[in-house]
Each structure stands twice: as C-alpha cells, then as structure tokens.
Amino acid sequence: MFKGLMCFKPGAAAVAIGAALLASGAAEAAKVRVAFGDIPSVESLHLLTAFERAKEKGVDIEVTYLKSEDIAAQAVVGGQADIGVGGPYALVQKVKAPIRMFMQLSTLRFYPAVNGEFYKTWKDLNGQEVAVHSRGSGTEAIMKLMEQRQGIKFSKISYIPGAEVRTGALLQGNVKATIVDASGRRLLETQAPGKFVILPLEGVNATDEALFANTNFLEKNAADVDKIVEAILSTWREVTANPGVVAEWRAKYKLLPDLPATQVNEIGPYFEELAKSKAFPLNGGGAAAAEDDFAFYALSGQLTGEPSSLKVEDFWDTRPLDRVLAKIGTM
C-alpha cells in the first residue's frame, strides 16, 4: 500500500498518508497507531512480542509499516499515527516538531560491508556509492560520520530499507557497499566466505531506534504509554537473560509466519549476539542516552550546535520511563 510514498512534505502528502492510515482502520479512537518505518523481519520479533504483551494488558495497538523512518516520523507529526519507531533528532531540531522520544529501543550495532573484489578499506570508498537504511537513520549517520573520520566523500548515498534486503542486494551484486546487521554479517560469511570485507567501526554508541510520539498524545494517553514501556522493558530483560526465548514467542504469538527457513534459523544466533553485545537498553535509555546521541549526531552532522548546548527536554519526554522504572526497578 505504501510502496509509492518516497518522501513526505506537509500539505498534500499529509493528506495522502492520512488517507492511507485511516483506510487501514486507524480512525478508531481507542487504537494506538504505531508507524514503523521498516519492513517486518527477524530483527523486529522482540518488539512485535512486546506489542503483543501490551495488548494483553489492554492496549489496542495497530502497527502500520511505512517505507522509511522519515515517513513514519512525519506521520506522527501530522497526526496520522500516534507512536513512531526511529530516531528523529534532526526533524525535531530543524522544524521544531512537537514530538518527543520516550524510550530507547536499541543502540547502533551495524557492520559496514563491502564487496572485496572492488574495495578493501574505507579509503577505497572515496567517490563511490553506498547504501543505507533510510534518510535520517542511524545507518546513514554512521556512514556520514565515517566520511568525516576517513576524509572521504561518497558519490551517492542510496536508501534500501531493511538490513536483510541490503544483505541480499550485496550477495546478488546489486550493491557493492552497504551496512548490515549482525544477522546479515553472518549470512555474508556463510553464503560467500572471504568475498566480503567488514570495515572497522569504532567509537559509535548511539540510539539506533527509539519510540517517539506527539507531546499531546503522551499527555493524554499516559496509562497506555506506560503499559507499552513496561512491556518492552520486561521483554528486553528476558531476551538479554535468555535470547532463545524469542523463537518461542514467535510461535506463541504467530509472528511473521512466512519467514524463509534461512531467516528462521538466524533468530537464535541474531538475538544471542545482540544480547551479548548489550544492544538492548534494559532501562530504556532516557537522559543518558540522549546525551550520547547529542555527541554522535552532532559529529555526524544530523544535529547542529555544540552537544553541551542541547537540552534533553527539547528531544525527550522521560516521564513515562521514570514512572515505569519506579515501578519495576532499574538494572
């Protein structure tokens, strides 16, 4: 339904997205409409599980998958969705959007991968094209940051949503340089050992995805927001303690039943690696995460101004997280 929505601008595009979301049944007042700027995949199984758990607590959640994170963010800004998944720091700063992040879902754990027949080092990518997830995404920020650190300039940054899609494009030869997740890196190593080079990436510690919402929604729907935050935190803590449980949740809630066998086999290893690398924020990020993000996104060019001059409250509403942590405790 949303394949043709390549970008979003206020006005006519707002009407288009609004009509699409309303047509999907999102007009019901009781629903919490979540805009996900990605395609459903192995990497979203734990979040989909948390949403199912929130439903069990009485929150009527409806997830709509859009083409990119920036479209999801604009849907929240325009009121066509209640909660978005992403990290819209640049949007909040540039247009003073009345949205705030309220929970960190994951930190950046990505691997720049190149076809070794053409490139071996970062310097080899000078003047070359690279592919990332979407405009404004953490993957784009990483690549822009590496341009600065390595003193290079890409000829073009193209956008291919979905880590598994980018991995497939690399394997098929449709792209020569991109950025993949842990599952994609392992697939490259098993499907074509020695063919691809993982470029070094150090000193990157920032939000990959967060939940964000309109400030008015956060005020008026605090109870539902708290249930969602609690469901996610409890899920994250269980995944970290026992990554293998994700496969059980997939079966229990009948999530992504059409996954190819190769991806089903990756569920355990994927979550084991993320749990080991502490990619799941067990306390939801909050102010500490925001300050790390200010440093990273300012350095990568997605935020302007000195990081020390940026205020947490201009980008985050930490009250839902504070309430839930007071209830379930910190880790």
DONU-322984 format. One line per 4 residues: their letters; for each residue x, y, z of N, C-alpha, C. Coordinates in steps of 0.02 Angstrom, whole numbers. Each point is the difference from the previous one (the first is absolute). Layout:
BEGIN
a) X/Y/Z/X/Y/Z/X/Y/Z | ...
//
This chain:
BEGIN
mfkg) 41/-61/0/-41/61/0/42/63/0 | 59/-4/34/40/60/9/61/4/-44 | 7/-46/-48/61/-3/-39/14/64/-38 | -51/37/-18/11/59/-40/17/62/40
lmcf) -1/-4/66/13/59/40/75/8/11 | 31/38/-43/73/5/2/24/53/49 | -39/52/10/21/53/46/-62/33/28 | 9/45/48/-58/30/31/12/75/7
kpga) -50/39/-19/1/71/11/-68/20/27 | -3/52/43/-64/21/26/-47/18/-58 | -65/-6/14/-49/19/-51/-30/-60/-33 | 7/-4/-66/-31/-54/-38/24/-68/23
aava) 65/-6/15/26/-65/22/-31/-21/66 | -13/49/44/-32/-16/64/-68/-29/-12 | -36/28/-48/-66/-27/-17/5/-71/-26 | 51/-12/-43/9/-67/-29/14/-52/53
igaa) 47/14/45/16/-47/53/-59/-8/47 | -33/56/16/-57/-2/44/-55/-44/-28 | -13/6/-65/-53/-40/-31/18/-74/1 | 64/-15/-12/22/-69/0/-8/-31/69
llas) 22/36/52/-4/-26/67/-72/-6/24 | -40/49/-16/-71/-3/19/-35/-57/-35 | 19/-12/-63/-31/-55/-37/16/-67/31 | 56/-4/36/20/-63/30/-37/-13/65
gaae) -44/47/21/-38/-10/61/27/39/58 | 48/45/-12/32/35/55/-44/55/29 | -58/11/-28/-42/54/24/-32/-15/68 | 0/-63/21/-31/-16/63/38/33/57
aakv) -37/37/41/31/42/51/40/-41/50 | -21/-62/14/32/-39/52/67/-29/-22 | 13/0/-64/61/-31/-25/61/44/13 | 56/-33/15/65/33/1/33/-18/-66
rvaf) 7/49/-44/25/-12/-67/76/9/-2 | 34/-54/-14/73/0/-2/24/0/-72 | 42/49/-18/28/4/-67/72/-27/2 | 11/-53/-37/65/-34/0/32/12/-68
gdip) 55/38/-2/32/16/-63/48/-54/-23 | -25/-61/-6/42/-56/-19/-47/-57/-21 | 30/-53/-24/-40/-60/-16/7/-49/58 | -52/-40/15/6/-48/55/51/-53/-16
sves) 43/-17/48/54/-48/-11/21/-30/66 | 50/-43/-3/26/-31/61/19/52/52 | 30/55/-22/24/49/47/-56/37/37 | -62/-8/-21/-56/33/35/-42/-47/42
lhll) 19/-64/4/-40/-50/35/-11/17/73 | 53/24/33/-7/15/72/-46/60/11 | 2/49/-44/-44/58/7/-73/-20/-14 | -10/-41/-51/-68/-23/-14/-27/-42/58
tafe) 44/-38/33/-20/-37/59/-22/47/56 | 40/53/10/-18/49/52/-67/33/-14 | -14/14/-63/-65/29/-17/-56/-49/16 | 12/-65/-13/-51/-50/17/-11/-2/76
rake) 52/7/38/-6/0/72/-38/62/25 | 12/56/-33/-37/61/18/-75/-9/-16 | -14/-35/-56/-70/-14/-17/-32/-42/55 | 37/-46/28/-26/-42/54/-17/42/62
kgvd) 31/59/5/-13/45/56/-55/51/-17 | -31/-9/-59/-56/43/-18/14/56/-48 | 61/4/-27/17/53/-48/-15/-26/-71 | -43/34/-35/-19/-20/-68/49/31/-50
ievt) 51/-39/-18/54/25/-43/-11/-23/-72 | 10/47/-46/-2/-17/-71/64/26/-33 | 37/-45/-30/64/18/-31/-9/8/-75 | 24/56/-27/1/11/-72/72/6/-23
ylks) 18/-38/-51/68/1/-26/5/50/-58 | 44/49/8/11/51/-51/69/-10/-32 | 12/38/-52/60/-11/-41/65/19/36 | -2/51/43/61/22/32/-15/33/67
edia) 53/11/39/-8/31/66/-23/72/-5 | 22/36/-51/-20/70/-5/-75/6/-16 | -27/-47/-39/-72/1/-13/-38/-16/64 | 25/-48/39/-32/-17/63/0/60/47
aqav) 56/36/2/4/59/44/-49/53/-22 | -5/11/-64/-46/52/-25/-73/-20/11 | -14/-66/-1/-68/-22/15/-18/16/71 | 48/-6/46/-12/19/70/-9/76/6
vggq) 43/37/-33/-6/73/2/-68/23/-26 | -23/-32/-54/-63/20/-30/-62/-28/33 | 9/-42/51/-57/-28/35/-31/-61/-31 | 32/-28/-52/-26/-61/-31/22/-63/37
adig) 48/7/46/22/-54/43/12/28/69 | -2/-43/50/9/23/69/72/-9/24 | 30/-57/-18/67/-16/21/41/-20/-61 | 62/22/-3/45/-18/-54/60/-38/26
vggp) 32/-37/-44/61/-37/16/57/30/-41 | 51/24/33/57/31/-35/39/44/47 | 35/48/-28/39/47/40/0/68/-32 | -57/36/2/-9/61/-39/32/63/30
yalv) 63/-4/20/33/58/30/1/59/-47 | 21/-12/-62/7/55/-48/-68/33/-13 | -52/-39/-7/-66/27/-13/-23/44/58 | 10/-23/61/-21/38/59/37/67/1
qkvk) 64/0/-15/38/62/4/-14/47/-58 | -5/-28/-60/-6/44/-58/-69/33/-7 | -52/-38/15/-67/29/-10/-37/10/66 | 36/-8/56/-31/8/66/-62/-44/7
apir) 5/-60/-25/-57/-46/1/-22/-14/72 | -65/0/13/-26/-11/68/-1/-74/18 | 56/-35/-12/5/-70/18/60/-10/46 | -5/-50/41/54/-15/47/12/-75/2
mfmq) 63/-19/4/16/-70/12/-14/-15/73 | -22/-61/14/-15/-17/70/30/-68/20 | 32/-34/-47/32/-63/18/49/-22/-54 | 60/-18/21/50/-26/-47/-12/-75/-8
lstl) -5/-22/-63/-11/-71/-14/65/-38/-12 | 47/33/-33/62/-35/-16/55/51/-13 | 61/-23/10/58/40/-17/30/-26/-64 | 41/40/-32/26/-18/-66/48/-59/4
rfyp) -18/-52/-35/43/-59/-7/-1/-20/-73 | 40/34/-40/0/-12/-72/71/-12/-26 | 3/-28/-61/63/-21/-28/5/24/-73 | 42/50/-14/11/21/-69/31/-58/-39
avng) -33/-20/-54/24/-57/-39/10/19/-72 | 55/-22/-30/15/16/-70/20/-63/-37 | -11/0/-65/22/-54/-43/76/5/-8 | 34/-51/26/73/1/0/32/-1/-69
efyk) -39/-15/-52/28/1/-68/12/72/-23 | -34/47/33/4/70/-20/32/44/53 | -14/-13/64/24/43/54/30/-42/56 | 49/30/34/32/-34/56/-1/44/63
twkd) 1/66/-10/5/46/56/-50/57/-8 | -6/41/53/-43/59/-4/22/47/-55 | 66/7/-9/26/46/-51/-22/-20/-70 | -10/-65/-10/-23/-23/-66/-70/23/-17
lngq) -38/22/51/-69/22/-12/-5/74/-19 | 57/34/-2/-1/70/-22/-26/4/-72 | -53/40/-10/-29/7/-66/-46/-57/-21 | -16/-45/47/-42/-58/-16/-69/6/33
evav) -47/-41/-23/-68/1/27/-7/-51/56 | -37/20/53/-14/-46/55/-76/-1/12 | -24/-53/29/-72/-7/14/-11/-4/75 | -51/35/25/-19/-1/71/-74/-13/6
hsrg) -24/-1/62/-71/-18/11/-48/54/-26 | 6/60/26/-46/53/-21/29/68/18 | -29/52/-27/22/68/15/-14/15/74 | 51/24/35/-8/16/71/11/-59/46
sgte) 16/-58/-27/9/-60/42/70/-1/31 | 8/-45/49/65/-8/31/52/-26/-49 | -21/-41/-48/47/-26/-49/27/57/-43 | -42/47/-18/23/58/-38/48/42/41
aimk) -17/9/64/43/40/44/69/-32/6 | 3/-66/5/64/-35/4/41/14/-62 | -30/-7/-59/38/10/-62/23/73/-7 | -41/47/20/21/70/-4/56/14/50
lmeq) -4/-32/57/53/8/49/66/-28/-27 | -3/-57/-33/61/-31/-26/29/41/-58 | -43/35/-37/26/47/-51/46/50/34 | -23/28/56/39/50/36/64/-29/28
rqgi) -6/-57/33/58/-31/33/53/-23/-50 | -23/-25/-57/47/-28/-49/22/50/-52 | -30/59/0/19/50/-50/-19/-19/-70 | -60/-31/-7/-23/-22/-66/-68/31/-14
kfsk) -24/-9/-62/-66/25/-19/-32/-50/-47 | -59/-24/20/-36/-47/-42/-30/37/-59 | -4/-34/-57/-32/31/-58/-75/5/10 | -28/-48/37/-72/-2/11/-16/-45/59
isyi) -49/19/40/-27/-44/51/-70/-20/-22 | -11/-64/-13/-65/-25/-21/-35/-32/60 | -66/-7/-5/-40/-23/57/-35/-66/-16 | 17/-52/38/-30/-66/-8/-24/-23/69
pgae) -64/7/16/-26/-20/65/7/-75/12 | 18/-17/62/5/-70/19/70/-27/-4 | 29/-19/58/68/-27/0/6/-63/-42 | -52/-43/3/4/-62/-38/-5/14/-75
vrtg) -35/54/-19/-5/18/-71/68/25/-25 | 33/40/41/67/24/-20/50/-58/-3 | -7/-47/46/45/-59/-2/-11/-39/-65 | -64/-10/-18/-15/-36/-62/26/37/-61
allq) -7/66/1/25/40/-57/75/-7/-7 | 35/-4/57/73/-8/-2/18/-69/-28 | -35/-52/23/14/-68/-23/-15/-7/-75 | -52/34/-23/-20/-4/-70/40/45/-46
gnvk) 42/42/29/41/45/-40/-34/64/-21 | -59/13/28/-37/61/-17/29/62/33 | 34/-9/56/38/54/31/69/-27/18 | 47/44/6/68/-21/16/23/22/69
ativ) -37/48/30/18/25/66/-64/20/37 | -8/-26/60/-59/16/39/15/-11/74 | -52/-2/41/9/-11/71/-54/-49/22 | 22/-53/35/-46/-55/17/0/-10/76
dasg) -48/-40/24/-3/-16/71/38/-64/13 | -3/-24/63/39/-60/19/-23/-61/-40 | -65/-6/-11/-26/-56/-38/26/2/-72 | 1/60/-29/25/8/-68/73/-16/-6
rrll) 39/21/50/71/-14/-1/14/-74/0 | -37/-37/43/9/-73/3/-21/-33/-66 | -53/26/-30/-23/-28/-64/52/10/-54 | 31/58/-2/53/13/-49/58/-49/11
etqa) 16/-12/63/57/-44/15/-15/-72/-19 | -62/-22/7/-17/-70/-14/-16/-11/-74 | -33/50/-32/-20/-8/-70/58/12/-49 | 45/45/20/56/16/-45/63/14/40
pgkf) 27/-50/33/58/10/43/59/30/-38 | 28/54/29/58/32/-29/-15/51/-54 | -63/4/-23/-16/46/-55/-10/72/24 | -26/8/62/-17/67/24/45/21/57
vilp) 13/64/4/42/29/51/-43/41/48 | 7/-13/65/-34/41/51/49/55/20 | -17/62/-13/44/56/15/-2/17/74 | 55/22/28/2/16/72/-45/59/19
legv) -33/-7/56/-45/52/25/7/3/75 | 30/53/25/12/5/72/-28/66/27 | -14/0/65/-21/61/33/-69/24/-18 | -44/-45/-20/-69/20/-17/-46/-28/54
natd) -30/44/39/-46/-21/53/-58/49/1 | -52/-17/-37/-57/46/-5/-64/-39/-13 | -55/35/2/-65/-32/-11/-7/-22/-73 | -20/-61/-8/-20/-24/-66/-74/14/-10
ealf) -41/-26/45/-72/12/-3/-27/19/69 | -50/44/0/-34/19/61/-75/4/-16 | -40/3/52/-71/15/-8/-9/75/10 | -42/31/-41/-13/71/8/-74/13/-14
antn) -25/55/26/-71/16/-8/-10/75/5 | -58/22/-24/-20/69/8/-8/16/74 | 21/59/19/-2/19/71/-71/-3/27 | -49/19/-41/-70/-2/22/-22/-72/14
flek) 21/-46/-43/-17/-70/10/30/-26/65 | 62/17/13/33/-23/61/-36/24/63 | -26/61/-4/-37/28/58/-66/-36/10 | -37/-10/-54/-69/-25/5/-4/-76/6
naad) 53/-35/-16/-2/-74/-1/56/-30/42 | 12/31/57/56/-21/43/-7/-73/21 | -60/-22/15/-10/-69/25/20/-51/-54 | -23/11/-62/18/-46/-54/75/3/-15
vdki) 28/60/1/72/7/-13/40/-38/52 | -20/6/63/36/-35/54/-4/-76/-9 | -58/-25/-21/-7/-73/-11/46/-23/-57 | 5/40/-52/45/-17/-56/72/0/23
veai) 20/51/36/69/5/25/16/-59/45 | -46/-17/45/12/-56/46/5/-66/-38 | -44/-9/-50/3/-62/-39/66/-7/-37 | 25/55/-27/63/-3/-36/59/-12/47
lstw) 2/35/56/55/-10/47/2/-72/26 | -57/-27/17/-1/-69/25/21/-49/-54 | -20/14/-62/20/-43/-56/75/5/-12 | 27/60/0/72/10/-10/41/-37/53
revt) -23/4/62/37/-33/54/-2/-75/-7 | -55/-27/-22/-5/-72/-11/43/-22/-59 | 1/38/-53/41/-16/-58/74/-1/19 | 20/49/39/70/5/21/19/-60/42
anpg) -45/-22/44/14/-58/43/-4/-66/-37 | -44/-4/-51/-11/-62/-36/-19/15/-72 | 49/13/-44/-15/18/-70/-41/-52/-37 | 5/-63/19/-35/-53/-34/-76/4/6
vvae) -24/40/48/-72/5/11/-36/35/-57 | 36/37/-41/-32/37/-55/-34/-48/-49 | 32/-56/-14/-30/-50/-45/-65/-27/30 | -2/-8/66/-60/-23/33/-56/52/-6
wrak) 18/63/8/-49/54/-6/-28/3/-71 | 44/-10/-49/-24/2/-69/-55/-52/-10 | 10/-60/28/-50/-52/-7/-63/16/40 | 9/24/61/-57/14/44/-46/52/-30
ykll) 29/54/-26/-41/56/-26/-10/-3/-76 | 25/-54/-31/-8/-9/-72/27/60/-40 | 61/19/18/31/58/-31/40/-20/-63 | -7/39/-52/37/-10/-63/1/-73/-21
pdlp) -58/-28/-11/-4/-72/-17/31/-17/-67 | 9/49/-44/26/-14/-67/76/10/-6 | 34/5/56/73/7/-3/32/-59/-36 | 47/14/-46/37/-55/-32/39/-40/52
atqv) 12/-64/-14/35/-43/48/69/27/19 | 34/31/-49/67/27/15/-4/54/54 | -53/41/-2/-7/53/50/-24/-28/66 | -42/-51/-2/-22/-32/63/61/-28/37
neig) 46/-28/-36/60/-28/31/45/53/30 | -9/62/-21/41/55/25/-28/32/63 | -60/-17/20/-31/32/57/42/-8/63 | 19/-62/16/40/-12/60/67/35/-2
pyfe) 41/-12/-51/66/33/-3/-4/76/0 | -50/27/-35/-7/73/-5/-10/30/70 | -48/-26/37/-14/29/66/53/-18/52 | 33/-56/-10/56/-17/45/56/51/-7
elak) 16/18/-62/54/49/-10/-18/68/27 | -63/22/-13/-21/65/25/-2/2/76 | -24/-54/30/-1/-2/74/71/2/28 | 45/-36/-32/70/-1/23/32/68/-6
skaf) -18/37/-52/30/67/-10/-38/55/37 | -50/-20/39/-39/46/41/-34/54/-42 | -30/-22/-55/-33/47/-46/-70/20/25 | -27/-37/48/-68/15/25/5/44/63
plng) -24/61/-3/3/44/59/-49/-25/54 | 26/-28/53/-42/-30/51/-37/51/42 | 22/64/-3/-34/53/36/-30/52/-47 | -2/-15/-65/-35/43/-47/36/62/-23
ggaa) 64/7/17/37/58/-25/-8/62/42 | -50/41/-15/-12/60/38/52/55/-12 | 11/40/52/44/58/-7/71/-19/-19 | 26/-54/28/68/-21/-15/7/-17/-74
aaed) -50/-34/-27/1/-18/-71/-4/63/-43 | -41/48/20/-7/62/-37/67/36/-5 | 37/2/54/64/35/0/51/-35/-46 | 0/-67/1/43/-37/-47/-20/16/-72
dfaf) -65/3/-12/-25/14/-68/20/70/-23 | -2/48/45/19/68/-19/71/1/-27 | 45/-35/35/70/-1/-22/7/-35/-68 | -34/-57/-9/6/-37/-62/-31/36/-59
yals) -62/22/8/-35/29/-56/25/70/-17 | 30/35/49/32/64/-16/63/-12/-41 | 39/-52/19/61/-16/-35/-14/-24/-71 | -55/-37/-8/-17/-27/-66/-38/51/-43
gqlt) -18/57/29/-30/53/-39/-76/2/0 | -33/-45/37/-73/0/1/-29/47/51 | 40/22/48/-20/52/46/49/58/-5 | -24/61/8/43/58/-2/8/28/70
geps) 57/34/11/13/30/65/45/-45/42 | 29/30/51/42/-38/46/-43/-49/40 | 21/-62/6/-40/-49/38/-17/23/70 | 46/35/32/-12/23/69/-55/52/5
slkv) -16/32/-58/-52/52/1/-69/-29/-13 | -4/-64/-19/-65/-31/-15/-33/-24/64 | -65/9/4/-37/-18/61/-40/-63/-11 | 4/-45/49/-36/-64/-3/-74/11/-10
edfw) -29/48/36/-73/10/-3/-24/26/-67 | 46/25/-42/-20/21/-67/-9/-58/-48 | 25/-59/20/-3/-59/-44/-35/-60/33 | 1/-2/66/-26/-57/37/-52/20/50
dtrp) -48/-45/13/-43/4/59/16/-63/41 | 36/9/54/23/-58/39/-50/-22/53 | -57/35/6/-47/-16/53/-29/-71/-4 | -20/-25/-59/-25/-69/-2/52/-50/25
ldrv) 62/9/-21/53/-45/21/12/5/75 | 0/61/26/9/10/72/-54/-36/40 | -62/6/-23/-56/-32/35/7/-76/1 | 17/-28/-58/5/-73/-5/59/-26/40
laki) 57/33/-4/59/-23/37/-12/4/75 | -39/50/22/-17/5/71/-42/-60/22 | -36/-29/-48/-44/-57/14/38/-66/-2 | 41/-11/-54/31/-65/-10/73/-2/20
gtm) 30/58/14/69/3/21/49/5/-59 | 60/22/13/52/7/-50/46/-61/1 | 36/-8/-54/49/-55/-5/68/26/-21
//
